[in-house]
Amino acid sequence: MQASSRNIGSIVIVGGGSAGWMTAAALAHAVGPACKITLIESEAIGTVGVGEATIPPIKYFNQRLGIDEATFVRETQGTFKLGIQFADWAQLGDSYFHPFGQYGAEFDQVPFYHYWMREHLAGDPTPIDAYSMAWAAATAGKFDHPARDKRMIQSSFDYAYHFDATLYTQYLRGYAEARGVTRVEGRVVEVLRDGETGHISAVRVESGQSYPGELFVDCTGFFGRLIEQTLETGYEDWSHWLPCNRAVAVGCEKTSHALPYTRSTAREAGWQWRIPLQHRTGNGYVYCSRFISEDEATATLLDNLDGAPLGEPRQLRFTTGRRKKFWNGNCVAIGLSAGFMEPLESTSLHLIQYGIMRLLALFPGKDMSPLLAEEYNALTIAEYERIRDFLILHYKATERRDSALWRYCAEMEIPERLAYKIDHFRREGRLVSDERELFHNPSWIAVYLGQGIVPARAPALASMRTLVPAAERLADIRRAMAEAVAAMPAHEDFIARYCAAGVLQ
């Protein structure tokens, strides 16, 4: 058999939104005209449209597609994001920052945070946030691109974006259609399967038209029209660890300069997000329906907006967890059809992105090798579980006992691997990482310390290296950071010069 005859000739993506159009754009860019790509979506169904905050890897997705950053931010009414501020998570009145980038700068063979820990446990009250270049810039309302010279403190931070997910979808649709993707308006009413293999052979829309394919991508959201309703793949429910199962979302008028970070504020029965865009502010309350009613949650959100609401609040329902398989037969689930991680750490678009990149890395031929599906599923399951555990940490590591949700979270059993990681840090001041962690050491440090998990002692080597002038080095880093931030432009000024959007009509 010739190599060309083994190649897939047709791909059908069912569902639009961020998942569908990110998939269509990436596939069109990768396979070119050699494969026909059809995307079927119904405007009547609508999209979730709350994934407006991201993490740094989104930059690499756009770069891979050749998308210019300034154009992308301008077209999506975007702003820049240096991390997430968490308010009231450990205790009411407390606040900490999860930065993008590292803490401090390395000046010895012992890691920086070991020396900070040594000095902190010896009585230095300076918080770890004071050594985050991302937080120093964020709290000052400043932003600039990181320096490329790794010797400079300005190179020690990273960034992501806030943007309007609906505008991003529209932008990617134009990108994909310009590269040959065919969009079909319609609702899928029937899924046809091969009687011998059980694979999906075609989907039929309301008009009666059928669309055959060799590879199908399910981007139909929570419903899982192909992966679950047709293939009955099964779902693993994680709501006993991540109990929030509802969200109410609404935009509001912009009333101040856009801050270069997301804010997450813990509430009585969940938490509220605040996402600043160029033209408005995105808001939502993620909550557990066991502890608060829909009306009460909506009222709580509306009472805590910066400006007047823009439209009626939208209610969303979900069950945190994942499909038992992400690739089943000749169908791959991407986005909410694959599983749901609440947006606490802005991982929704990341999981779409890496689902797509993993599909491209294991792209099948017509034979649809089960080995490829097996590897895809194993890698994706591991990724979901690592992210799950990081999210659980936020709920478990709380000293709040003022409401039923937080009492439940403080007392709940957690996965053994997460408990093992917490024990290492609490007892020895050491970070235990799994391979291919999405969230690296600074992320875990931020949440551990920010939510009251303080080590009993510093790691041994830091305590033994008494000749290293750690206190002086820490002071030098703080001075260098202050000088660097003073020289940075204001976030709004950077946007105005680099990527300001037009006024929406």
C-alpha positions in Angstrom: 0.0 0.0 0.0 1.4 3.4 -1.0 1.9 5.9 1.9 -0.5 8.4 0.3 -3.3 5.8 0.3 -3.0 5.3 4.0 -3.5 9.0 4.7 -6.8 10.3 6.1 -8.7 12.2 3.5 -11.5 13.7 5.5 -12.0 15.0 9.0 -15.4 16.1 10.5 -15.4 18.4 13.5 -18.8 18.5 15.2 -19.3 21.6 17.3 -17.8 25.1 17.1 -16.9 27.5 19.9 -13.3 27.7 21.1 -12.7 24.0 21.0 -14.1 23.5 17.4 -12.4 26.5 15.8 -9.0 26.0 17.6 -9.1 22.4 16.3 -10.1 23.5 12.8 -7.4 26.2 12.6 -4.6 23.9 13.9 -5.6 20.9 11.7 -5.9 23.1 8.6 -2.5 24.6 9.3 -0.9 21.2 9.9 -2.4 19.0 7.1 -3.0 21.7 4.4 -5.1 20.9 1.4 -4.3 17.2 1.5 -7.3 16.5 3.8 -10.8 17.9 3.6 -11.9 19.4 6.9 -15.6 20.1 7.6 -16.9 21.8 10.8 -20.6 21.5 11.6 -22.1 23.8 14.1 -25.5 25.3 15.0 -25.9 28.9 15.9 -29.0 27.9 17.8 -27.0 25.9 20.3 -24.6 28.7 21.3 -21.3 28.3 23.2 -20.3 28.6 26.9 -18.0 31.6 26.2 -16.5 32.0 29.7 -12.9 30.9 29.0 -11.5 34.4 28.8 -8.4 33.9 31.0 -5.4 31.8 29.9 -1.9 30.6 31.0 1.4 31.1 29.2 1.3 28.1 26.8 -1.4 29.8 24.8 1.4 32.0 23.3 2.9 28.9 21.7 -0.4 27.8 20.1 -0.8 31.1 18.4 2.9 31.2 17.4 2.6 27.8 15.9 -0.2 29.0 13.7 1.8 32.1 12.7 -0.7 34.5 14.5 0.8 37.9 15.2 0.4 38.7 18.9 -0.5 42.4 18.5 -3.1 41.5 15.9 -4.5 38.7 18.1 -4.8 40.9 21.2 -6.4 43.8 19.3 -8.9 41.6 17.5 -10.0 39.9 20.8 -10.2 43.1 22.9 -7.4 41.4 25.0 -5.2 42.5 27.9 -2.1 40.9 29.4 -2.1 38.6 32.4 0.9 38.2 34.8 -0.9 35.7 37.1 -3.8 35.3 39.5 -4.5 37.0 42.8 -6.4 34.8 45.3 -8.4 36.6 47.9 -10.0 35.0 51.0 -8.9 31.5 50.1 -6.8 30.7 53.2 -8.7 33.0 55.6 -11.1 35.9 55.2 -9.0 39.0 54.6 -5.9 37.1 53.3 -4.5 37.5 49.8 -1.7 35.9 47.8 -0.5 35.9 44.2 0.1 32.9 41.8 2.7 34.4 39.4 3.7 33.4 36.0 7.5 33.0 36.1 9.9 32.3 38.9 10.6 33.7 42.4 13.8 35.8 42.8 17.0 34.8 41.0 19.3 31.9 41.5 22.6 32.9 43.1 23.9 29.6 44.4 23.7 25.9 43.8 20.9 25.7 46.4 17.5 26.9 45.0 16.4 30.5 45.7 13.3 29.4 47.5 15.3 27.3 50.0 17.2 30.4 51.0 14.0 32.5 51.3 12.6 29.7 53.5 15.7 29.7 55.7 15.6 33.4 56.2 11.8 33.4 56.7 11.9 30.7 59.4 14.7 32.7 61.1 12.4 35.7 61.4 12.5 37.7 58.1 8.9 38.7 57.6 9.3 39.5 53.9 6.6 37.4 52.0 7.5 35.3 49.0 5.4 37.6 46.8 8.0 40.3 47.3 10.4 38.2 45.1 8.0 37.8 42.2 8.7 40.1 39.3 5.3 39.2 38.0 3.6 40.4 41.2 5.8 43.5 41.5 4.7 44.6 38.0 1.0 43.5 38.5 0.5 45.4 41.8 2.0 48.5 40.1 -0.3 48.1 37.1 2.7 47.8 34.8 3.5 45.5 31.9 6.2 44.9 29.3 7.5 41.9 27.4 10.1 39.9 29.4 13.7 40.5 28.6 15.4 37.9 26.6 18.7 38.2 28.5 18.4 35.6 31.2 20.9 37.5 33.4 18.4 40.3 33.8 15.7 40.3 36.5 13.2 41.4 33.8 13.6 37.9 32.3 12.2 36.2 35.4 8.5 36.5 34.6 6.1 35.2 32.0 2.7 36.2 30.8 -0.6 35.1 29.2 -3.7 36.9 28.1 -7.3 37.8 29.0 -9.5 38.0 25.9 -13.0 37.7 24.6 -13.5 34.0 23.8 -16.2 34.8 21.3 -14.0 37.2 19.4 -11.2 34.6 19.5 -13.5 32.1 18.0 -14.5 34.5 15.2 -10.9 35.2 14.5 -9.9 31.5 14.3 -12.9 30.8 12.1 -11.6 33.3 9.6 -8.2 31.8 9.8 -9.5 28.3 9.3 -11.8 29.1 6.4 -9.0 31.0 4.6 -7.1 27.7 4.7 -9.9 25.5 3.3 -12.1 24.5 6.2 -15.7 24.2 5.2 -18.3 25.4 7.8 -21.8 23.8 7.8 -24.6 25.4 9.7 -26.8 22.7 11.2 -27.6 20.5 14.2 -26.5 16.9 14.1 -29.6 14.7 14.4 -28.1 11.3 13.6 -24.7 9.6 13.9 -24.1 6.7 11.5 -21.7 3.9 12.5 -19.9 1.2 10.5 -21.5 -2.2 11.3 -18.2 -4.0 11.3 -15.8 -1.7 13.2 -18.3 0.3 15.2 -16.5 3.5 14.1 -18.5 6.6 13.2 -18.9 6.7 9.4 -21.0 9.9 9.0 -23.2 12.4 10.7 -26.6 13.7 9.4 -27.9 17.2 10.0 -31.5 18.5 10.2 -31.6 19.2 6.4 -31.0 15.5 5.7 -27.5 16.0 4.4 -24.9 13.5 5.5 -21.3 14.3 6.1 -19.0 11.2 5.9 -15.5 11.3 7.5 -12.6 9.1 8.5 -11.7 11.0 11.7 -14.3 12.7 13.8 -13.6 15.3 16.5 -16.3 15.9 19.1 -16.4 19.5 20.2 -20.0 19.5 21.3 -19.4 20.5 24.9 -20.8 18.9 28.0 -23.3 16.9 25.9 -20.7 14.8 24.1 -22.8 14.1 21.1 -20.3 11.6 19.6 -18.0 10.5 22.4 -20.8 9.8 24.9 -24.3 9.9 23.4 -23.1 7.7 20.5 -20.1 5.8 21.7 -21.1 5.5 25.4 -17.5 6.1 26.5 -18.3 6.7 30.2 -17.4 9.5 32.5 -15.2 9.6 35.7 -16.9 12.0 38.2 -14.5 14.0 40.4 -17.1 16.1 42.2 -16.3 14.6 45.6 -12.9 16.4 45.3 -14.0 19.4 43.3 -17.6 20.0 44.5 -18.5 23.1 42.6 -21.0 22.2 39.9 -22.6 25.5 38.8 -21.5 28.8 37.5 -23.3 32.1 36.8 -21.5 34.6 34.5 -22.0 38.1 33.4 -20.0 40.9 31.9 -20.0 44.4 33.4 -18.9 47.9 32.4 -15.3 48.7 32.7 -14.8 51.3 35.4 -11.1 51.5 35.9 -7.8 50.8 34.2 -7.4 47.1 33.3 -5.2 45.3 35.8 -2.7 42.9 34.3 -3.9 39.9 36.3 -7.0 37.8 37.1 -8.6 38.0 40.5 -10.2 35.0 42.2 -12.2 35.8 45.4 -13.4 32.9 47.6 -17.1 33.3 48.5 -19.3 31.4 50.9 -20.1 28.6 48.5 -17.4 28.8 45.8 -15.4 31.6 44.2 -15.8 34.6 41.9 -13.6 35.5 39.0 -12.8 39.0 37.6 -11.2 39.2 34.2 -10.3 42.7 32.8 -10.6 43.2 29.0 -10.2 46.3 26.9 -13.9 46.9 26.5 -15.5 45.3 29.6 -14.8 43.1 32.7 -15.7 39.5 32.8 -17.2 38.1 36.0 -18.5 34.8 37.2 -19.4 32.9 40.4 -18.4 29.2 40.4 -20.4 27.5 43.2 -21.7 24.3 44.7 -25.5 23.9 44.5 -25.5 21.9 47.7 -24.6 25.0 49.7 -26.3 27.9 47.8 -29.3 28.4 45.5 -29.1 29.6 42.0 -30.9 32.9 43.0 -28.6 33.4 45.9 -25.5 32.8 43.8 -26.7 35.3 41.1 -27.4 37.9 43.7 -24.0 37.4 45.3 -22.4 37.9 41.9 -24.4 41.0 41.0 -23.7 42.6 44.4 -19.9 42.2 43.8 -19.5 43.8 40.3 -17.3 46.7 39.6 -19.8 48.3 37.2 -23.2 47.9 35.7 -24.0 44.4 34.3 -24.0 44.0 30.5 -27.0 41.7 29.9 -28.6 39.0 31.9 -26.4 36.6 33.9 -26.0 33.1 32.3 -26.3 29.9 34.3 -24.0 26.9 33.6 -24.1 23.4 35.0 -21.3 20.9 35.0 -19.8 17.9 36.6 -16.0 18.1 37.2 -14.3 15.0 35.8 -13.2 13.4 32.5 -14.3 10.9 29.9 -12.9 7.4 30.5 -11.4 7.6 27.0 -10.7 10.8 25.1 -10.0 8.9 21.9 -12.5 6.1 21.2 -12.4 4.3 17.8 -12.1 7.1 15.2 -13.5 9.8 17.5 -11.4 12.3 19.6 -13.1 14.5 22.2 -11.6 18.0 22.5 -12.7 20.6 25.0 -15.8 20.2 27.3 -16.8 17.0 25.5 -13.5 15.5 26.9 -14.0 16.6 30.5 -14.4 19.7 32.7 -11.9 21.3 35.0 -13.4 24.3 36.6 -11.7 27.6 35.5 -9.9 28.2 38.8 -6.4 28.2 37.2 -7.5 29.1 33.7 -6.8 25.6 32.2 -9.9 25.2 29.9 -8.2 26.6 26.8 -5.0 24.9 27.7 -6.7 21.5 27.7 -8.1 22.2 24.3 -4.7 23.3 23.1 -2.8 20.3 24.3 -5.6 17.9 23.2 -5.1 19.3 19.7 -1.3 19.2 19.9 -1.3 15.6 21.1 -3.7 14.6 18.3 -1.2 16.1 15.8 1.7 14.3 17.4 -0.2 11.0 17.2 -2.1 11.7 14.0 -3.5 8.5 12.6 -3.7 6.9 9.2 -6.9 5.3 7.8 -6.3 2.1 9.8 -6.9 4.2 13.0 -4.3 2.2 15.0 -5.5 1.4 18.5 -1.9 2.0 19.7 -2.2 5.7 18.9 -5.5 5.9 20.8 -4.0 4.1 23.8 -1.0 6.5 24.0 -3.2 9.5 23.6 -5.5 8.4 26.3 -2.7 7.5 28.7 -1.0 10.9 28.3 -4.3 12.9 28.5 -5.5 11.0 31.6 -2.2 11.8 33.4 -2.4 15.4 32.4 -6.0 15.8 33.7 -5.1 14.1 37.0 -2.1 16.3 37.6 -4.2 19.4 37.0 -7.0 18.0 39.1 -4.7 17.6 42.0 -3.4 21.1 41.8 -7.0 22.4 41.8 -7.9 20.2 44.8 -5.0 21.8 46.7 -6.7 25.2 46.6 -9.8 23.8 48.3 -8.1 21.5 50.7 -5.5 23.9 52.0 -7.9 26.3 53.7 -8.1 27.5 57.2 -11.7 28.7 56.7 -14.5 27.1 58.7 -17.1 29.8 58.3 -19.4 28.0 55.8 -20.4 24.5 54.9 -18.4 24.3 51.7 -15.1 25.2 53.3 -15.7 22.9 56.2 -16.4 20.1 53.8 -13.2 20.8 51.8 -11.0 21.0 54.9 -12.2 17.6 56.0 -12.4 15.7 52.7 -10.1 12.9 51.7 -7.7 13.8 48.9 -5.8 11.7 46.3 -2.8 9.9 47.8 -0.3 11.5 45.4 -1.4 15.0 46.4 -1.3 14.1 50.1 2.3 12.8 49.6 3.3 16.1 47.9 1.8 18.2 50.7 3.5 16.1 53.4 6.9 16.6 51.7 6.5 20.4 51.6 5.0 20.7 55.1 7.7 18.5 56.8 10.8 19.1 54.7 10.2 22.2 52.7 10.7 20.2 49.5 8.7 20.1 46.3 7.8 16.8 44.8 7.0 17.0 41.1 5.7 14.5 38.6 7.0 14.4 35.1 5.4 16.8 32.6 3.8 18.9 35.3 1.8 21.8 33.8 2.3 23.8 37.0 5.9 24.0 37.9 7.6 24.7 41.3 6.7 28.4 41.6 3.0 27.6 41.2 3.0 25.0 44.0 5.0 27.3 46.2 2.5 30.1 45.7 -0.5 28.0 46.7 1.3 26.2 49.6 2.5 29.3 51.2 -0.4 31.5 50.3 -2.8 29.1 51.9 -0.9 28.4 55.1 1.2 25.3 54.4 4.5 26.5 55.8 7.4 24.1 56.1 8.6 23.0 59.6 12.2 23.7 58.5 14.2 24.7 55.5 15.9 22.0 53.4 19.2 20.9 55.0 21.7 22.3 52.5 20.4 25.8 52.8 20.8 25.6 56.6 24.3 24.3 56.3 25.6 26.9 53.8 25.9 29.7 56.4 28.8 31.4 54.5 26.5 32.3 51.6 25.2 35.9 52.3 21.6 35.0 51.5 20.1 38.1 53.3 22.2 40.4 51.2 21.4 38.6 48.0 17.7 38.8 48.8 17.9 42.5 49.4 19.8 42.9 46.1 17.0 41.1 44.2 14.3 43.3 45.8 16.2 46.5 44.7 16.7 45.2 41.2 13.0 44.3 40.9 12.0 47.8 42.1 14.2 49.5 39.6 12.9 47.3 36.8 9.3 47.9 37.6 9.8 51.6 37.8 11.1 51.6 34.2 8.1 49.6 32.9 5.2 51.3 31.1 1.7 51.2 32.6 -0.3 48.2 31.4 -2.9 50.5 29.7 -0.1 52.6 28.0 1.5 49.4 26.7 -1.8 48.3 25.2 -2.5 51.8 23.7 0.9 51.7 22.0 1.0 48.1 20.9 -2.4 46.5 20.5 -5.4 48.8 21.2 -8.7 47.6 19.8 -11.3 49.7 18.2 -14.6 50.5 19.9 -17.1 47.7 19.6 -20.4 48.8 17.9 
